[in-house]
Amino acid sequence: MGTVIIFGLVALLAIFGTISALKNKNFLGFGFALATFAVFGFFTVMTIIGNGYPGGH
């Protein structure tokens, strides 16, 4: 369950990084932040779907 929390926080920070890079017209930073959001957001959603929320045994 800790993995979902960490991945979710990284995805949220990537959203803020994406917006900040776009405002500053930093296109390389925008690309990396968007890719980070896509990867970690996907991992977060798939982990929640695969293991359930909360991850009880």
Secondary structure, 3 states (H helix, E strand, C coil): CHHHHHHHHHHHHHHHHHHHHHHCCCHHHHHHHHHHHHHHHHHHHHHHHHHCCCCCC
